[in-house]
Amino acid sequence: GKPVQEQLVVLGSLSIGGTIIKVPELANVLQVCFDAGGKRILLPMLSAGAISTVPPELFAKFQISFYEDARDAVFKALGVL
């Protein structure tokens, strides 16, 4: 198997029906990611609207990428796409 990329945090969750669920309290979650050493964030596209709630100085500490669905997230986490 191929490991995920270093310092990558994949955010979001998947419902039983397979729907991606946006990240609640994005600013707080990103602060935890930063405190834990995360530098790259993979975020569901559904959470893009919440970026305005994140302080700019915190947002600037990350390289943010977005995913549309679970398959997209897996490929991006593995560095395939």
VMD Tcl script that draws the C-alpha trace (Angstrom):
set ca {
  {0.00 0.00 0.00}
  {0.96 3.58 -0.52}
  {1.00 5.92 2.52}
  {-0.76 9.28 2.52}
  {1.37 12.36 2.11}
  {3.24 13.63 5.17}
  {1.66 16.34 7.32}
  {-1.64 15.91 5.46}
  {-4.94 16.17 7.29}
  {-8.09 14.94 5.53}
  {-11.15 16.70 6.93}
  {-14.83 15.93 6.49}
  {-16.95 12.86 7.06}
  {-19.05 10.47 5.06}
  {-22.67 9.63 5.84}
  {-24.00 6.07 5.75}
  {-25.57 6.94 2.40}
  {-22.21 8.03 0.98}
  {-22.77 11.79 1.15}
  {-19.85 14.01 2.14}
  {-20.60 16.12 5.23}
  {-19.04 19.56 5.62}
  {-16.66 20.31 8.46}
  {-18.35 22.01 11.45}
  {-16.49 24.84 13.19}
  {-13.79 24.96 10.53}
  {-11.65 27.59 12.29}
  {-11.44 25.51 15.48}
  {-10.68 22.33 13.52}
  {-7.89 24.06 11.59}
  {-6.38 25.34 14.83}
  {-6.24 21.76 16.12}
  {-4.66 20.66 12.83}
  {-2.00 23.36 13.14}
  {-1.30 22.47 16.78}
  {-0.85 18.82 15.74}
  {1.66 19.71 13.01}
  {-0.57 19.59 9.95}
  {0.58 21.67 7.01}
  {-1.56 20.38 4.16}
  {-5.35 20.20 4.43}
  {-7.69 18.23 2.22}
  {-11.12 19.79 2.66}
  {-14.52 18.85 1.22}
  {-15.70 21.35 -1.38}
  {-18.88 21.74 0.72}
  {-16.78 23.45 3.40}
  {-15.32 26.08 1.05}
  {-17.97 28.59 2.14}
  {-16.76 28.40 5.75}
  {-13.27 29.62 4.87}
  {-14.41 33.19 5.58}
  {-14.81 32.18 9.25}
  {-11.11 31.26 9.52}
  {-8.74 34.03 10.64}
  {-6.43 34.92 7.70}
  {-3.28 34.37 9.79}
  {-4.40 30.79 10.53}
  {-5.55 30.07 6.98}
  {-2.18 31.24 5.60}
  {-0.37 28.49 7.55}
  {-1.81 25.74 5.34}
  {-1.75 24.50 1.80}
  {-5.44 23.77 1.18}
  {-6.83 21.42 -1.47}
  {-10.44 20.44 -2.03}
  {-12.19 17.19 -2.86}
  {-15.63 16.47 -4.29}
  {-16.25 12.90 -3.12}
  {-14.60 10.05 -1.21}
  {-12.82 8.69 -4.29}
  {-11.38 12.12 -5.08}
  {-10.20 12.45 -1.45}
  {-8.42 9.09 -1.52}
  {-6.60 9.81 -4.77}
  {-5.53 13.27 -3.59}
  {-4.42 11.97 -0.17}
  {-2.24 9.38 -1.88}
  {-0.82 11.95 -4.27}
  {-2.25 10.17 -7.31}
  {-4.06 13.28 -8.63}
}
mol new
graphics top color blue
foreach p $ca { graphics top sphere $p radius 0.5 }
foreach p [lrange $ca 0 end-1] q [lrange $ca 1 end] { graphics top cylinder $p $q radius 0.2 }
display resetview
